[in-house]
Amino acid sequence: MDTKLTLSFDQDVVAKAKKYAADNNISLSRLIEHLLTQVTAKEYKSLEDYPIADWVSMVAEGEVEYKKSPKKTRQDSKDEFFASKK
């Protein structure tokens, strides 16, 4: 059962959160619900104990940069596998 809740956030945080939610094909409500579920899933003494506290701080404070490795081809994976067996 869903419950309506009124919250107040900084305007820039809301704009970034809306964009993040849209980019990930999720509603802002479900994104906030997910984060609150994660925070309340265990007994954390403070927000600093929460494992994604640094990530949440970076998102709230500025642009996050994700670095991806180049995608390996099947041949690269085979070569790596056989090299590890030598």
C-alpha positions in Angstrom: 0.0 0.0 0.0 1.5 3.3 -1.1 1.5 6.3 1.3 1.8 9.9 0.2 4.6 11.8 1.7 5.6 15.5 1.4 9.3 16.2 1.4 11.5 19.3 0.8 14.8 19.1 -1.1 17.2 21.6 -2.6 16.0 22.4 -6.1 19.3 21.3 -7.8 19.2 18.0 -6.0 15.6 17.4 -7.2 16.6 18.3 -10.8 19.6 15.9 -10.7 17.5 13.1 -9.0 14.7 13.5 -11.7 17.3 13.2 -14.5 18.9 10.2 -12.8 15.5 8.5 -12.3 14.5 9.2 -16.0 17.9 7.9 -17.3 17.3 4.7 -15.3 13.7 4.3 -16.3 12.4 4.6 -12.7 10.1 7.1 -11.1 11.5 9.5 -8.6 9.1 8.0 -6.0 10.5 4.5 -6.5 14.1 5.7 -6.5 13.5 7.4 -3.1 11.7 4.3 -1.8 14.6 2.1 -2.9 17.1 4.3 -1.2 15.1 4.4 2.0 14.6 0.7 1.9 18.4 0.2 1.6 19.1 2.7 4.5 16.6 1.0 6.8 17.5 -2.6 5.9 20.1 -2.8 8.6 20.9 -1.1 11.8 23.3 1.6 10.8 24.6 3.8 13.7 24.9 6.8 11.3 24.8 7.7 7.6 28.6 7.4 7.5 28.2 3.7 8.3 26.0 3.2 5.3 28.0 1.7 2.4 27.0 4.1 -0.3 27.3 7.3 1.7 30.2 8.4 -0.4 28.4 7.8 -3.6 25.3 9.6 -2.4 27.4 12.5 -1.3 29.1 12.7 -4.7 25.7 12.7 -6.5 24.4 15.4 -4.2 27.4 17.6 -4.6 28.4 17.2 -8.2 28.8 15.2 -11.4 29.7 11.6 -11.0 32.1 10.1 -13.5 31.7 6.4 -14.3 34.7 4.7 -15.9 34.2 1.6 -18.0 36.7 -0.8 -19.3 36.7 -1.4 -23.0 34.5 -4.3 -23.9 36.5 -7.5 -24.6 36.0 -9.5 -27.7 35.4 -13.3 -27.4 38.9 -13.8 -28.8 40.4 -11.5 -26.0 38.5 -13.5 -23.4 39.8 -16.9 -24.8 43.4 -15.6 -25.0 43.2 -14.4 -21.4 41.7 -17.7 -20.2 44.4 -19.8 -22.0 47.2 -17.5 -20.8 46.1 -18.0 -17.2 46.3 -21.8 -17.6 50.0 -21.7 -18.6 
